[in-house]
Every structure is written in structure tokens, then in C-alpha cells.
Amino acid sequence: MDVLRISMSPPQEIADGVSIWEWSGAALDEGADASKWFSDYLGKPNRLVRFNAASETRPVKPSFWSHKPVEPEYAGGKQIMFSDLFPYLIASQASLDTLNKHLKDPVSINCFRPNILVNGCEPFSEDLWTDVRINNFTFQCCMLCFRCQV
């Protein structure tokens, strides 16, 4: 595939009828070139869209597939875009190392699919964090993550 270049500036075209999980609304359409690129790659018609935070909101809600009970107000008014529950999962190497000490066959961190892996903390201390700052970015910790059993 040729390289697809997408501008960081918000596109002007609006795509109506976009849906993800329980949400539906309008999104910003990245245009014909992006549509063709993804359609060619995936072999069926597709549109690349960007969440329109200027006109849309999507409150965090428990996922419909969750098999665990979740308090309805667990995310306290926080908003998400197109991700399922939250856009980031933070885990620590110390927690994985501690878990693997108790397993007959150690597992890889890939089983948990974190976006951010932290070193240099006590095992499971990430369970208690409320905010994490990395350079100029602050991540608000909302809840412990449950993952499907692998």
C-alpha cells in the first residue's frame, strides 16, 4: 500500500450516521483519499472518520459485553471518543513479574494488551493511582480494567 497522509487539522466534511458500540452521531470525514486507501486495503467500502469533539459527546458507560457489575457513575462525568471503555490501559512490569511468580507457565504482558507499561513501581501500585503524568500529558485513572479471559 502507498503511504496514506492525514492532516492533523480537523477535516471540514461531516459524516452522519456514524456508530460505535451504543453511540451514534456525526463525525468528521477524512475524505475520499483516506476512504479509498482503507477500502482498497480492507476489500470493502470504508470511511475514515474522526470524532467531532466540538459538536458531539460520548459519556463513559459500562460496556454492554461486561460480565462484571460496574457502578453506573464509576467514571464521574468523563468523556471518551471512539474507544470502548477508555482509550488507555496502564500496567506495570512489577505486577506482571509478581503474577508470573505464581504461575506454572509465565505469561507475556501482551496477554493484557496495555498501551502504557510502567517500570520502577511496586507491584499493583497502579491499581491505586488517580492521575499519571508522562512528560506534558496527564492521564486520569478511572477504574481498574477487567479483561476477557485469555
mmCIF file of the C-alpha atoms, coordinates in Angstrom:
data_MODEL
# 
_entry.id   MODEL 
# 
loop_
_atom_site.group_PDB 
_atom_site.id 
_atom_site.type_symbol 
_atom_site.label_atom_id 
_atom_site.label_alt_id 
_atom_site.label_comp_id 
_atom_site.label_asym_id 
_atom_site.label_entity_id 
_atom_site.label_seq_id 
_atom_site.pdbx_PDB_ins_code 
_atom_site.Cartn_x 
_atom_site.Cartn_y 
_atom_site.Cartn_z 
_atom_site.occupancy 
_atom_site.B_iso_or_equiv 
_atom_site.pdbx_formal_charge 
_atom_site.auth_seq_id 
_atom_site.auth_comp_id 
_atom_site.auth_asym_id 
_atom_site.auth_atom_id 
_atom_site.pdbx_PDB_model_num 
ATOM 1   C CA . MET A 1 1   ? 0.000   0.000   0.000  1.00 0.00 ? 1   MET A CA 1 
ATOM 2   C CA . ASP A 1 2   ? 1.114   3.533   -0.681 1.00 0.00 ? 2   ASP A CA 1 
ATOM 3   C CA . VAL A 1 3   ? 1.620   5.799   2.315  1.00 0.00 ? 3   VAL A CA 1 
ATOM 4   C CA . LEU A 1 4   ? -1.583  7.482   3.481  1.00 0.00 ? 4   LEU A CA 1 
ATOM 5   C CA . ARG A 1 5   ? -1.088  11.006  4.779  1.00 0.00 ? 5   ARG A CA 1 
ATOM 6   C CA . ILE A 1 6   ? -3.761  12.520  7.015  1.00 0.00 ? 6   ILE A CA 1 
ATOM 7   C CA . SER A 1 7   ? -3.668  16.187  8.013  1.00 0.00 ? 7   SER A CA 1 
ATOM 8   C CA . MET A 1 8   ? -3.636  16.946  11.732 1.00 0.00 ? 8   MET A CA 1 
ATOM 9   C CA . SER A 1 9   ? -6.086  19.808  11.035 1.00 0.00 ? 9   SER A CA 1 
ATOM 10  C CA . PRO A 1 10  ? -9.725  18.830  11.508 1.00 0.00 ? 10  PRO A CA 1 
ATOM 11  C CA . PRO A 1 11  ? -11.445 17.986  8.204  1.00 0.00 ? 11  PRO A CA 1 
ATOM 12  C CA . GLN A 1 12  ? -14.422 20.052  7.069  1.00 0.00 ? 12  GLN A CA 1 
ATOM 13  C CA . GLU A 1 13  ? -16.652 17.228  5.740  1.00 0.00 ? 13  GLU A CA 1 
ATOM 14  C CA . ILE A 1 14  ? -19.235 15.741  8.104  1.00 0.00 ? 14  ILE A CA 1 
ATOM 15  C CA . ALA A 1 15  ? -20.243 12.067  8.053  1.00 0.00 ? 15  ALA A CA 1 
ATOM 16  C CA . ASP A 1 16  ? -23.690 11.459  9.563  1.00 0.00 ? 16  ASP A CA 1 
ATOM 17  C CA . GLY A 1 17  ? -24.874 8.114   10.915 1.00 0.00 ? 17  GLY A CA 1 
ATOM 18  C CA . VAL A 1 18  ? -21.548 7.023   12.431 1.00 0.00 ? 18  VAL A CA 1 
ATOM 19  C CA . SER A 1 19  ? -21.942 4.483   15.235 1.00 0.00 ? 19  SER A CA 1 
ATOM 20  C CA . ILE A 1 20  ? -19.679 2.724   17.688 1.00 0.00 ? 20  ILE A CA 1 
ATOM 21  C CA . TRP A 1 21  ? -20.999 0.433   20.429 1.00 0.00 ? 21  TRP A CA 1 
ATOM 22  C CA . GLU A 1 22  ? -24.069 2.212   21.878 1.00 0.00 ? 22  GLU A CA 1 
ATOM 23  C CA . TRP A 1 23  ? -23.287 5.688   20.459 1.00 0.00 ? 23  TRP A CA 1 
ATOM 24  C CA . SER A 1 24  ? -24.325 7.175   17.124 1.00 0.00 ? 24  SER A CA 1 
ATOM 25  C CA . GLY A 1 25  ? -23.872 10.671  15.751 1.00 0.00 ? 25  GLY A CA 1 
ATOM 26  C CA . ALA A 1 26  ? -21.872 12.755  13.298 1.00 0.00 ? 26  ALA A CA 1 
ATOM 27  C CA . ALA A 1 27  ? -18.106 12.601  12.794 1.00 0.00 ? 27  ALA A CA 1 
ATOM 28  C CA . LEU A 1 28  ? -15.505 14.430  10.726 1.00 0.00 ? 28  LEU A CA 1 
ATOM 29  C CA . ASP A 1 29  ? -14.852 12.615  7.433  1.00 0.00 ? 29  ASP A CA 1 
ATOM 30  C CA . GLU A 1 30  ? -11.175 12.387  6.446  1.00 0.00 ? 30  GLU A CA 1 
ATOM 31  C CA . GLY A 1 31  ? -12.083 12.484  2.744  1.00 0.00 ? 31  GLY A CA 1 
ATOM 32  C CA . ALA A 1 32  ? -12.016 10.458  -0.441 1.00 0.00 ? 32  ALA A CA 1 
ATOM 33  C CA . ASP A 1 33  ? -8.288  9.587   -0.451 1.00 0.00 ? 33  ASP A CA 1 
ATOM 34  C CA . ALA A 1 34  ? -8.461  8.056   3.027  1.00 0.00 ? 34  ALA A CA 1 
ATOM 35  C CA . SER A 1 35  ? -11.698 6.280   2.138  1.00 0.00 ? 35  SER A CA 1 
ATOM 36  C CA . LYS A 1 36  ? -10.162 4.758   -0.985 1.00 0.00 ? 36  LYS A CA 1 
ATOM 37  C CA . TRP A 1 37  ? -6.990  3.720   0.879  1.00 0.00 ? 37  TRP A CA 1 
ATOM 38  C CA . PHE A 1 38  ? -8.909  1.854   3.611  1.00 0.00 ? 38  PHE A CA 1 
ATOM 39  C CA . SER A 1 39  ? -11.464 0.431   1.177  1.00 0.00 ? 39  SER A CA 1 
ATOM 40  C CA . ASP A 1 40  ? -8.680  -0.940  -1.036 1.00 0.00 ? 40  ASP A CA 1 
ATOM 41  C CA . TYR A 1 41  ? -6.789  -2.377  1.932  1.00 0.00 ? 41  TYR A CA 1 
ATOM 42  C CA . LEU A 1 42  ? -9.822  -3.977  3.583  1.00 0.00 ? 42  LEU A CA 1 
ATOM 43  C CA . GLY A 1 43  ? -11.524 -5.023  0.355  1.00 0.00 ? 43  GLY A CA 1 
ATOM 44  C CA . LYS A 1 44  ? -14.859 -3.388  1.155  1.00 0.00 ? 44  LYS A CA 1 
ATOM 45  C CA . PRO A 1 45  ? -16.200 0.175   1.358  1.00 0.00 ? 45  PRO A CA 1 
ATOM 46  C CA . ASN A 1 46  ? -14.923 2.142   4.353  1.00 0.00 ? 46  ASN A CA 1 
ATOM 47  C CA . ARG A 1 47  ? -14.712 5.724   5.592  1.00 0.00 ? 47  ARG A CA 1 
ATOM 48  C CA . LEU A 1 48  ? -12.046 7.061   7.937  1.00 0.00 ? 48  LEU A CA 1 
ATOM 49  C CA . VAL A 1 49  ? -13.666 9.443   10.414 1.00 0.00 ? 49  VAL A CA 1 
ATOM 50  C CA . ARG A 1 50  ? -12.508 11.487  13.374 1.00 0.00 ? 50  ARG A CA 1 
ATOM 51  C CA . PHE A 1 51  ? -14.598 12.096  16.495 1.00 0.00 ? 51  PHE A CA 1 
ATOM 52  C CA . ASN A 1 52  ? -16.047 15.604  16.397 1.00 0.00 ? 52  ASN A CA 1 
ATOM 53  C CA . ALA A 1 53  ? -15.471 16.733  19.975 1.00 0.00 ? 53  ALA A CA 1 
ATOM 54  C CA . ALA A 1 54  ? -16.696 20.231  19.067 1.00 0.00 ? 54  ALA A CA 1 
ATOM 55  C CA . SER A 1 55  ? -20.268 19.045  18.491 1.00 0.00 ? 55  SER A CA 1 
ATOM 56  C CA . GLU A 1 56  ? -20.552 15.507  19.931 1.00 0.00 ? 56  GLU A CA 1 
ATOM 57  C CA . THR A 1 57  ? -20.213 13.991  23.385 1.00 0.00 ? 57  THR A CA 1 
ATOM 58  C CA . ARG A 1 58  ? -19.961 10.385  24.473 1.00 0.00 ? 58  ARG A CA 1 
ATOM 59  C CA . PRO A 1 59  ? -20.101 9.765   28.222 1.00 0.00 ? 59  PRO A CA 1 
ATOM 60  C CA . VAL A 1 60  ? -18.274 6.754   29.599 1.00 0.00 ? 60  VAL A CA 1 
ATOM 61  C CA . LYS A 1 61  ? -20.670 3.886   30.271 1.00 0.00 ? 61  LYS A CA 1 
ATOM 62  C CA . PRO A 1 62  ? -20.066 0.262   31.186 1.00 0.00 ? 62  PRO A CA 1 
ATOM 63  C CA . SER A 1 63  ? -19.651 -1.804  28.062 1.00 0.00 ? 63  SER A CA 1 
ATOM 64  C CA . PHE A 1 64  ? -22.630 -3.948  27.125 1.00 0.00 ? 64  PHE A CA 1 
ATOM 65  C CA . TRP A 1 65  ? -20.399 -7.033  26.996 1.00 0.00 ? 65  TRP A CA 1 
ATOM 66  C CA . SER A 1 66  ? -19.095 -6.575  30.512 1.00 0.00 ? 66  SER A CA 1 
ATOM 67  C CA . HIS A 1 67  ? -19.765 -9.671  32.582 1.00 0.00 ? 67  HIS A CA 1 
ATOM 68  C CA . LYS A 1 68  ? -18.822 -7.855  35.786 1.00 0.00 ? 68  LYS A CA 1 
ATOM 69  C CA . PRO A 1 69  ? -21.144 -5.458  37.620 1.00 0.00 ? 69  PRO A CA 1 
ATOM 70  C CA . VAL A 1 70  ? -19.946 -1.863  37.276 1.00 0.00 ? 70  VAL A CA 1 
ATOM 71  C CA . GLU A 1 71  ? -21.180 1.131   39.234 1.00 0.00 ? 71  GLU A CA 1 
ATOM 72  C CA . PRO A 1 72  ? -23.109 3.465   36.901 1.00 0.00 ? 72  PRO A CA 1 
ATOM 73  C CA . GLU A 1 73  ? -21.112 6.520   37.992 1.00 0.00 ? 73  GLU A CA 1 
ATOM 74  C CA . TYR A 1 74  ? -17.652 4.935   38.016 1.00 0.00 ? 74  TYR A CA 1 
ATOM 75  C CA . ALA A 1 75  ? -16.173 7.453   35.580 1.00 0.00 ? 75  ALA A CA 1 
ATOM 76  C CA . GLY A 1 76  ? -17.661 10.596  37.101 1.00 0.00 ? 76  GLY A CA 1 
ATOM 77  C CA . GLY A 1 77  ? -18.734 12.526  34.011 1.00 0.00 ? 77  GLY A CA 1 
ATOM 78  C CA . LYS A 1 78  ? -15.668 11.736  31.919 1.00 0.00 ? 78  LYS A CA 1 
ATOM 79  C CA . GLN A 1 79  ? -15.978 11.663  28.142 1.00 0.00 ? 79  GLN A CA 1 
ATOM 80  C CA . ILE A 1 80  ? -14.492 9.310   25.553 1.00 0.00 ? 80  ILE A CA 1 
ATOM 81  C CA . MET A 1 81  ? -14.368 9.331   21.778 1.00 0.00 ? 81  MET A CA 1 
ATOM 82  C CA . PHE A 1 82  ? -14.399 6.107   19.716 1.00 0.00 ? 82  PHE A CA 1 
ATOM 83  C CA . SER A 1 83  ? -12.693 3.780   22.214 1.00 0.00 ? 83  SER A CA 1 
ATOM 84  C CA . ASP A 1 84  ? -14.653 1.098   24.058 1.00 0.00 ? 84  ASP A CA 1 
ATOM 85  C CA . LEU A 1 85  ? -14.394 1.979   27.734 1.00 0.00 ? 85  LEU A CA 1 
ATOM 86  C CA . PHE A 1 86  ? -11.206 4.004   27.934 1.00 0.00 ? 86  PHE A CA 1 
ATOM 87  C CA . PRO A 1 87  ? -8.513  4.901   25.412 1.00 0.00 ? 87  PRO A CA 1 
ATOM 88  C CA . TYR A 1 88  ? -5.548  3.784   27.563 1.00 0.00 ? 88  TYR A CA 1 
ATOM 89  C CA . LEU A 1 89  ? -4.645  0.857   29.765 1.00 0.00 ? 89  LEU A CA 1 
ATOM 90  C CA . ILE A 1 90  ? -1.714  1.299   32.147 1.00 0.00 ? 90  ILE A CA 1 
ATOM 91  C CA . ALA A 1 91  ? 0.055   -1.719  33.654 1.00 0.00 ? 91  ALA A CA 1 
ATOM 92  C CA . SER A 1 92  ? 3.362   -2.238  35.419 1.00 0.00 ? 92  SER A CA 1 
ATOM 93  C CA . GLN A 1 93  ? 6.186   -4.668  34.817 1.00 0.00 ? 93  GLN A CA 1 
ATOM 94  C CA . ALA A 1 94  ? 6.359   -5.308  38.589 1.00 0.00 ? 94  ALA A CA 1 
ATOM 95  C CA . SER A 1 95  ? 2.734   -6.513  38.601 1.00 0.00 ? 95  SER A CA 1 
ATOM 96  C CA . LEU A 1 96  ? 3.406   -8.865  35.698 1.00 0.00 ? 96  LEU A CA 1 
ATOM 97  C CA . ASP A 1 97  ? 6.569   -10.182 37.375 1.00 0.00 ? 97  ASP A CA 1 
ATOM 98  C CA . THR A 1 98  ? 4.653   -10.841 40.612 1.00 0.00 ? 98  THR A CA 1 
ATOM 99  C CA . LEU A 1 99  ? 1.854   -12.609 38.755 1.00 0.00 ? 99  LEU A CA 1 
ATOM 100 C CA . ASN A 1 100 ? 4.334   -14.798 36.883 1.00 0.00 ? 100 ASN A CA 1 
ATOM 101 C CA . LYS A 1 101 ? 5.932   -15.933 40.165 1.00 0.00 ? 101 LYS A CA 1 
ATOM 102 C CA . HIS A 1 102 ? 2.597   -17.614 40.969 1.00 0.00 ? 102 HIS A CA 1 
ATOM 103 C CA . LEU A 1 103 ? 2.027   -19.243 37.585 1.00 0.00 ? 103 LEU A CA 1 
ATOM 104 C CA . LYS A 1 104 ? 3.333   -22.567 36.358 1.00 0.00 ? 104 LYS A CA 1 
ATOM 105 C CA . ASP A 1 105 ? 3.643   -21.132 32.837 1.00 0.00 ? 105 ASP A CA 1 
ATOM 106 C CA . PRO A 1 106 ? 4.547   -17.424 32.825 1.00 0.00 ? 106 PRO A CA 1 
ATOM 107 C CA . VAL A 1 107 ? 2.519   -15.113 30.589 1.00 0.00 ? 107 VAL A CA 1 
ATOM 108 C CA . SER A 1 108 ? 3.599   -12.181 28.461 1.00 0.00 ? 108 SER A CA 1 
ATOM 109 C CA . ILE A 1 109 ? 2.412   -8.623  29.002 1.00 0.00 ? 109 ILE A CA 1 
ATOM 110 C CA . ASN A 1 110 ? 0.824   -8.988  25.543 1.00 0.00 ? 110 ASN A CA 1 
ATOM 111 C CA . CYS A 1 111 ? -1.924  -11.052 27.191 1.00 0.00 ? 111 CYS A CA 1 
ATOM 112 C CA . PHE A 1 112 ? -3.126  -7.866  28.896 1.00 0.00 ? 112 PHE A CA 1 
ATOM 113 C CA . ARG A 1 113 ? -2.618  -5.509  25.941 1.00 0.00 ? 113 ARG A CA 1 
ATOM 114 C CA . PRO A 1 114 ? -1.629  -2.328  27.833 1.00 0.00 ? 114 PRO A CA 1 
ATOM 115 C CA . ASN A 1 115 ? -0.953  0.880   25.930 1.00 0.00 ? 115 ASN A CA 1 
ATOM 116 C CA . ILE A 1 116 ? 1.494   2.028   28.600 1.00 0.00 ? 116 ILE A CA 1 
ATOM 117 C CA . LEU A 1 117 ? 3.856   -0.252  30.537 1.00 0.00 ? 117 LEU A CA 1 
ATOM 118 C CA . VAL A 1 118 ? 5.471   1.342   33.612 1.00 0.00 ? 118 VAL A CA 1 
ATOM 119 C CA . ASN A 1 119 ? 8.719   0.293   35.296 1.00 0.00 ? 119 ASN A CA 1 
ATOM 120 C CA . GLY A 1 120 ? 10.049  1.242   38.718 1.00 0.00 ? 120 GLY A CA 1 
ATOM 121 C CA . CYS A 1 121 ? 6.978   0.944   40.944 1.00 0.00 ? 121 CYS A CA 1 
ATOM 122 C CA . GLU A 1 122 ? 5.739   -1.563  43.488 1.00 0.00 ? 122 GLU A CA 1 
ATOM 123 C CA . PRO A 1 123 ? 3.604   -4.451  42.194 1.00 0.00 ? 123 PRO A CA 1 
ATOM 124 C CA . PHE A 1 124 ? -0.051  -3.473  41.703 1.00 0.00 ? 124 PHE A CA 1 
ATOM 125 C CA . SER A 1 125 ? 0.544   0.127   42.816 1.00 0.00 ? 125 SER A CA 1 
ATOM 126 C CA . GLU A 1 126 ? -1.026  1.219   39.520 1.00 0.00 ? 126 GLU A CA 1 
ATOM 127 C CA . ASP A 1 127 ? -4.334  -0.047  40.952 1.00 0.00 ? 127 ASP A CA 1 
ATOM 128 C CA . LEU A 1 128 ? -4.322  2.924   43.352 1.00 0.00 ? 128 LEU A CA 1 
ATOM 129 C CA . TRP A 1 129 ? -3.223  5.742   41.041 1.00 0.00 ? 129 TRP A CA 1 
ATOM 130 C CA . THR A 1 130 ? -5.675  8.533   40.280 1.00 0.00 ? 130 THR A CA 1 
ATOM 131 C CA . ASP A 1 131 ? -3.523  10.532  37.827 1.00 0.00 ? 131 ASP A CA 1 
ATOM 132 C CA . VAL A 1 132 ? -0.387  9.661   35.853 1.00 0.00 ? 132 VAL A CA 1 
ATOM 133 C CA . ARG A 1 133 ? 1.776   12.356  34.294 1.00 0.00 ? 133 ARG A CA 1 
ATOM 134 C CA . ILE A 1 134 ? 4.125   11.453  31.443 1.00 0.00 ? 134 ILE A CA 1 
ATOM 135 C CA . ASN A 1 135 ? 6.009   14.472  30.088 1.00 0.00 ? 135 ASN A CA 1 
ATOM 136 C CA . ASN A 1 136 ? 3.267   17.019  29.295 1.00 0.00 ? 136 ASN A CA 1 
ATOM 137 C CA . PHE A 1 137 ? 0.403   14.517  29.318 1.00 0.00 ? 137 PHE A CA 1 
ATOM 138 C CA . THR A 1 138 ? -1.789  13.723  32.298 1.00 0.00 ? 138 THR A CA 1 
ATOM 139 C CA . PHE A 1 139 ? -3.811  10.514  32.284 1.00 0.00 ? 139 PHE A CA 1 
ATOM 140 C CA . GLN A 1 140 ? -6.789  10.325  34.646 1.00 0.00 ? 140 GLN A CA 1 
ATOM 141 C CA . CYS A 1 141 ? -7.249  6.860   36.101 1.00 0.00 ? 141 CYS A CA 1 
ATOM 142 C CA . CYS A 1 142 ? -10.941 5.967   36.229 1.00 0.00 ? 142 CYS A CA 1 
ATOM 143 C CA . MET A 1 143 ? -11.230 2.340   37.239 1.00 0.00 ? 143 MET A CA 1 
ATOM 144 C CA . LEU A 1 144 ? -9.485  -0.987  37.289 1.00 0.00 ? 144 LEU A CA 1 
ATOM 145 C CA . CYS A 1 145 ? -9.668  -2.758  33.964 1.00 0.00 ? 145 CYS A CA 1 
ATOM 146 C CA . PHE A 1 146 ? -11.191 -6.160  33.536 1.00 0.00 ? 146 PHE A CA 1 
ATOM 147 C CA . ARG A 1 147 ? -10.120 -8.143  30.509 1.00 0.00 ? 147 ARG A CA 1 
ATOM 148 C CA . CYS A 1 148 ? -11.733 -11.137 28.907 1.00 0.00 ? 148 CYS A CA 1 
ATOM 149 C CA . GLN A 1 149 ? -10.152 -14.374 29.992 1.00 0.00 ? 149 GLN A CA 1 
ATOM 150 C CA . VAL A 1 150 ? -7.444  -15.434 27.567 1.00 0.00 ? 150 VAL A CA 1 
# 
